[in-house]
Amino acid sequence: MSTSVIEGAALNAADRCDRCGAQAYVRVTLSSGFDLLFCAHHSKEHADKLKQVALEIHDESERIH
């Protein structure tokens, strides 16, 4: 299964990491249609596994200064 990085609806300050509650910069869409949101830290920590299960990954972590 290949994973694509896509441009989707922009994430904003109201979008929070499902793991720790920090601002989310990454949205992972699963084949089930559910989305998971991650801060930059947790998306990097779980990147290998997420790439295996994700249908799409929307990454805005470049916005962090």
Sequence and secondary structure as in RCSB ss.txt:
>XXXX:A:sequence
MSTSVIEGAALNAADRCDRCGAQAYVRVTLSSGFDLLFCAHHSKEHADKLKQVALEIHDESERIH
>XXXX:A:secstr
   EE   S   TT B TTT SB  EEEEETTS EEEE HHHHHHTHHHHHHHEEEEEE GGG  
